[in-house]
Amino acid sequence: GAVTFQGSNTFGTGTITGGKKTLTLTPGTTQTFTALAISGTAGNVVTLQTGGATAAISQAAGTVAGDYLAITDVTASGGATFNATNSTGSGTTTGWNITAPAAGTAFQGKRMRSVKFANPFRS
């Protein structure tokens, strides 16, 4: 499923688990949690992204445990330790302790955008 966070918000405990999900944060906003855990699975990652510029996820203390995440332009802030195992980070993704998936692990993050190949047979 896909969820878009509009504006900055404050939540209690947030748990996002299971198969392929996409969470889109509005650029320039902060989503604040008391406690947050996010996990996908091999081949079914949770994508954290923005619509362009950077957005933030904040937790004041403790540890945010993430597993099988594809993070793009989402910074981690607020004093907690943000761990993302079996994950990737791109764009302006700061504040996360990202550990890449092991070689050969099924990992599907963002879908490939249109790709054009030159036709070697056209003159």
Salt bridges, closest charged atoms under 4 A:
none
